[in-house]
Amino acid sequence: MGQRAEIGRGVRYRAGNGSKSTVLSVFPTELGWLGLVGRDDAVVRLAFGHAGPDEVRQALTAEDGGLASIEQDWSPDLRRRLQEYASGAIDSFQDVPVAMDGRTRFQRSVITALRRVGYGETVSYGELAEMAGYPRSARAVGRVMATNRVPLVVACHRVLGSGGALGGFSAPQGTAMKRRLLELEGAEAVC
């Protein structure tokens, strides 16, 4: 694959449209069609791996109850970065704000801890629980990962079962997609 470009480092994230409305963006990537729901400067939802634009719209509408009132290119910068990531560029998306409304303190702690896990790195559910300050909560961490609203930005594919097992993955194509993301980042998992 050759040398991959590293993007996103040292660049301050900008949503770009200044809208206070909830906005839906849908676009193709090497990982399938991707959709973003954004509000203000934060990502509210993300879905990827879909076969077509209507499928991703349907997935996001079902998830957010139709909250997206406008469809436009909410964040051209983030769209470009996600497309480049799907093509093999290095980006951890750690600078991208994520909406945390409706999340408990525990869920916020887990998400915040996971965002510190960099590109190509992996942690176990137990290690992530410890990083979040809840050392005996590996199963509860698994439930937070299963309900992750913004995969790729909150990189739940980097969380593995004990011994490096893949565990589950709720994106289309399930664990095959999780394996693909880990391979894209050069990380390893036990099949």
Secondary structure, DSSP 8 states (H G I E B T S, - for coil): -----B-STT------S---SEEEEEEEETTEEEEEEEETTEEEEEEEEESSHHHHHHHHHHHHTT---EES-S-HHHHHHHHHHHTT-B---TTS-B--TT--HHHHHHHHHHTTS-TT--EEHHHHHHHTT-TT-HHHHHHHHHT-SSTTTS-GGGEE-GGGB-----STTHHHHHHHHHHHTT---B-
